[in-house]
Amino acid sequence: MTILCTALRVERAAVAAAARGMRLLHTGIGPARVAAACLPAEPTLTAGVGGGLSPHVRPGDVVVASEVRGDGPPVSIRSAPLLAGALRRRGLNVHIGPVLSTAKIAEGATRQALAESGALAVDMESYAVAQAIGDQPYAVVRSIVDTVDQPLIRPGTPWRGFRALQALRACAPVFEQWSAAVADRSVVLATPRSFCAGVSRAIDTVDRALERFGAPVYVRRQIVHNAHVVRELESRGAIFVQEVEEVPRGSTLVLAAHGVSPAVRSAAADRDLAVIDATCPLVSKVHAEVRRSSTRGETIFLIGHGDHEEVQGTVGEAPDSVVIVEDVEAARRVRPGDPRRVAYATQTTLAVDEAEDIAAVLRERFPDVTAPRSDDICYATTNRQAAVRAIADVSDLVLVVGSTNSSNSRRLVEVCERAGTPARLVDDAGEVDLRWLAGARRIGLTAGASAPSQLVDEIGFCLSGLGSVDLTESSGSHEDITFTLPREVS
Ligand code: SF4
């Protein structure tokens, strides 16, 4: 059974009712009392009030320790992002970072010196508990009463203490979730996963443009559909815009990996923008097919999602000739002008089997339909779907890393669900809900083609903070495709 460790009776009272399924253990204040409590080597969560050190941490905020520091080597707390994410979803103001344990209450100049250490908060027990339980799963949550500029010995302390205990009470149901998620697990990583050649090329293009031309470099829409990638490039000087009209005349503009319609290119030319085209070559191939078919006077059935930027860009190549076909029902209904002069093309990031079902209906209804010369659904989409299907078979739950607007990531979730395995799309570890993990001993992990691989690694690391993890990698297709950069930045 997991242990919920508190030092003060008021802390224990704040969490006792909500944190069911955990053994409550009251140590008393300070490392000596923790040592005297002879804590068993069990998974443990230390909860209570604490003092803020960082100026960003205010009374009533909650600090989740990513590391506890004391008079020995620091102890890393690997499940912290999962816990912090769960607490944020409860509406609490949560910070994640190092927590420092001291033997005495630190005030005045000592407190100021501690604040300069980079720790977010200070307490008196967390480090001693970490030492007592050894390598068992561990977590620390502190709700803040006092700060460097609002020390304990001040008139407002009772009110701040009340707020901190209220925050602690609000945390308690999450402690129970953490406790239920503690388990030894097997984790299997899908191969391949994460960045494809088109995404790497697009990100490198913005990077190189920033290097070569200096900030700001404008990017129309998200360069790839991933919030982390966009934030990272923004921090280096990229400015993301929705439309070309937002870009100052004469600036440098990068077009995103999903491709654009010719109308966007001419709008950019009208504004004298220096355009660098990061459209994935495999998307450009579909554009070229559509242009060819349109020149031949064919109606082109574009199998894809009408609200996706890639499809909108492709339609723009021949708006009068393209008919979007989103599903099998639509394929059964479409009526082209001349049923013998028809072709079809496919969005690059669709579910392979669903797209094939739609194409089969079109082929049956229109025997003369021209198919793409080679598959439009790209190698990266195909390989990632095959890989996730393989791990779904041996998983209780599959976590797919990717943003909600990433088509290929969402398809990975659907592939698992069709295989009968629950799957969740998460942007990062903070979005992994602890409740999904309860009872899930076999976790599959993958990432869409636009999601950085370190986000997958981070989730594996967090899971290892809930129990031992037996990590394996599935065998899958080896990818060695690369695309050359646009000439402006090569
Ligand atoms: Fe290109 Fe496919 Fe990657 Fe899209 S998912 S950028 S089409 S390689």
Residues whose N, C-alpha, C, O or C-beta is under 5 A from the ligand:
A	BS01	SF4	C196 A197 G198 V199 A257 C280 L282 V283 T348 C378 A380 A449
